[in-house]
Amino acid sequence: MMINNNLIIGCGISGSVIARLLADAGENVLIIDKKDHIAGNIYDYKDENGIYIHKYGSHIFHTNNEKVWNFVKNFTSLNTYMHKVIAVIDGIETTIPFNINTIYDVFPESLAQRLEVKLLKNFQYNTKVPILEFQKQDDEDLKFLANYVYEKVFLHYTTKQWGKNPQEIDSSVTARVPVYLSKDNRYFQDKYQGIPLNGYTKMVENILNHPNIHVQLNTPYNKTFRGYKRIFCTCSIDEFFDYKYGELPYRSVHFKFETHEREFYQSNAVVNYPCNYDFTRIHEYKYYLNDKSKKTVIAKEYSEPFVNSKNERYYPIVNDNTMAIYSKYKSEIPENIYFLGRLGDYKYYDMDKAIERAINLFDEEIKKQ
Ligand code: UDP
């Protein structure tokens, strides 16, 4: 009988990558997940219309990291999709992040020209400025612009998404979507971008497809899992420690799916509604892989607090209080237990950063053992 020296809790991207790296190094791995499917929150499936649905919201792979890109390419081919986000502002469809093209979309030409000239006098072209920085303006026109962007793009969206205004959340969160002094309409500027041609679930299946990896679904972790040389934990660190220092808070989201009897519902894969409605954005999935169907499937995204055993953890809520709780848990991590992933590290990782974290953990701490 094969002895599994390594237990991995969680079959999402972080757990799967570390499983594969261990397996390739000749180690045996048992990877468990409480869900009935692999791939965690990047899980997707092809529905009856032939459309790949991202069950837990849109996922767009993007990275500047060659190591990460080379790893991913071993397990899937990707298309050359480069994500753009449309936002409806004052009833006008325009581009997010707010950039020089956006100015021309939402303002009369003469005002837009004046703002562009002033912007390029005050900021270097092709730079990204977080909104909370951008608000520090002396010039009256630029002050007007900053207030407009704050109000129309960030204030209501962030309140819907986090239940707080932009000043009350960690500045790194709103900095993810800066004001962009550019005409580049893409959401990400990374060198490598794309969607796995056969979906994310297939990609994860390929990562896990190794004789040294044993996958067990519908299996929550409990203390009866003993005797492993190492445990890699991608579940929430507070849960692993039975919440002894209290719960780490998260935001959750839920999706209302709709099928429409027409080819397209909206003009883009993601349309944000920063000022209207109670959902934050609408996803239309067929855009990602150019799926051909006479019907289309959309999902309206609603944000809500995470409540244990009611919904899923999506976004760690990083602030001084929560980091103090996290640090207490971190200081108690035993030597042979490793935490990684959004929930294990309590960090707002994108997919590439989660993969990078798993690769670095393996290279820097495990390989030399
Ligand atoms: N954000 C916003 N308006 C937008 C888009 C984003 O205010 O139209 C803010 C909001 O606080 C959000 C954060 O920027 O939580 C990060 O957005 P991103 O699109 O990176 O979120 P994700 O796609 O990871 O959910």
Residues whose N, C-alpha, C, O or C-beta is under 5 A from the ligand:
A	BS01	UDP	I96 V153 F154 Y157 T158 Q161 V173 T174 R176 V177 N272 P274
